[in-house]
Amino acid sequence: MKDHMRRLLSRDAAIRAARSCKGYAAGVVVYRVTGSPEADFWMDPVLIARSGTVPREIA
């Protein structure tokens, strides 16, 4: 699933979801993004985990 993004409510849930992609994704990147959806204001993403083959510009 190229460029597939999922929104999860916790770091642990994101890590579990990334591990579940192991069988069909060449690589997975997990970021934390915080902000205010109402104001459309977002902080810079923070890399939590990376696994497999991921292009350098993504992770």
VENUR-V462292 format. One line per field, one symbol per residue. ss: DSSP state (A for helix, B for strand, O for the rest). phi: phi as a letter, one per 30 degrees, with the letter a starting at -180 (. if undefined). psi: psi as a letter, one per 30 degrees, with the letter a starting at -180 (. if undefined). A space follows every 50 residues. Layout:
ss=???
phi=???
psi=???
This chain:
ss=OOOOOOOOOOAAAAAAAAAAOOOOOOBBBBBBOOBBOOOOBBOOOBBBBB BBOOOOOOO
phi=.dhdbbcbcbdddddddddddedbcdabbcbcbclbddchcbdddcdcab bicbeeddb
psi=jkgkkkklfleeeeeeeeeffefgkflkkklkklajeefhkklkkkkelk kajkkefe.
